[in-house]
């Protein structure tokens, strides 16, 4: 059935050169409250001309911004941290209202983003170069890190505040100016971010937002004044962005989708593993790129583990994210909910056992809900295993040995996150050595690295050579220049046409 349309829609536009701008393209998209199914807003979709305006504003701001001293930039980032900290609940409310995640989870999202802002408050330390005195007689060599220019970020629906923070905070701290193209499904957090940055004192034009779809992305990919693109989203679009951006001479990091496994060995603490599987499988309704999607139960772990997970499922409270008792909210759109639910048809049809059917336990009403769902006896050729479901459907694959479990993970095309549950330190060490995945948890189900490490997967979960935020984020948003310098010394000066050599 069609969702009701509220009479007063929130209108969400762009943010260019320090001003909130209504779009003029005439193209728009709906924004929903996923918990009620109601349309609550309308977001403008940018035209090529509007994107060009945003890039021009960022370009104009670049010369002034890159000249701001490191100590002033650090001061500003301390103010930004403070302001975002004060407004963390305002931001979190926008996330729950448009994404649907429960409010405590939305607060957690803002917190993890704030940690990246905190990290870049140390930008003077992060941008230090190297210096070699007397590399040759009377000659010093040193390297400096400089910003790239205008950089763009294209972000997914599932972390509308945090993933942009992963990008704009290091990019701007490094002296770049920024154009954000957020997800069209939950665009309000991007505009609130722009307002807070302006209030903190960031000069106009340093941070810009253009709302939109493929038109916006394609223009950013080809725009001659965009030096680099950070993308986070699904694998097909990540590959597209990487291929087209690099073909146009841009530096690109494009983080894609995932299929994260959690291997449970027979010696693991089964209760701890079951708690972890339920938390990491259904948190944020499974709409996290680090969600556990497949539990690989090894040998004798399988029966007690499936039983322990099953026991916990009726206690997971699914409901409106603003209800403080809710632990899991709705999915982001009706179409996505229906797609996720389709695996509860195809899984059993292909031989899996449906242990818990979330269609039967979803809250009533027009919200985009699906209850927690569990498929057992899943095999690697089934669609519920090969596809990134991105919803509250956990699959259990039974493996006969540690070796089979690791081979399963290493043969999977994705390589974002993985976890191993065991009490055996030797096996854990072997696992971290041989698993082909970018982020590994040992008895930790969602191993999102802290802000001073970097986040990124391997294989089809990342295109490009730099992970995001942390030290690799600083590398991504800067280029180094090596300077070889000599000061006039009349005592050593002479004409010498030979090739410069170290002396
Ligand atoms: P998506 O790929 O559909 O969209 C991401 C961005 O690309 C959005 O801004 C969207 O407007 C734009 N886009 C969509 N279709 C496009 C097209 N045809 N051409 C150009 N641009 C297009 O992803 P999503 O559904 O918003 O987010 C969920 C996906 O993101 C999942 O696959 C998830 O695993 C992934 N994700 C990955 C990470 C990570 O760190 N690896 C983090 C979060 C989400």
Boltz pocket constraint, residues with backbone or C-beta under 6 A from the ligand:
constraints:
  - pocket:
      binder: B
      contacts: [[A, 154], [A, 155], [A, 156], [A, 157], [A, 158], [A, 159], [A, 163], [A, 181], [A, 182], [A, 183], [A, 184], [A, 212], [A, 213], [A, 214], [A, 217], [A, 218], [A, 232], [A, 233], [A, 234], [A, 235], [A, 237], [A, 238], [A, 255], [A, 256], [A, 257], [A, 258], [A, 288], [A, 289], [A, 388], [A, 390], [A, 416], [A, 457], [A, 461]]
      max_distance: 6.0
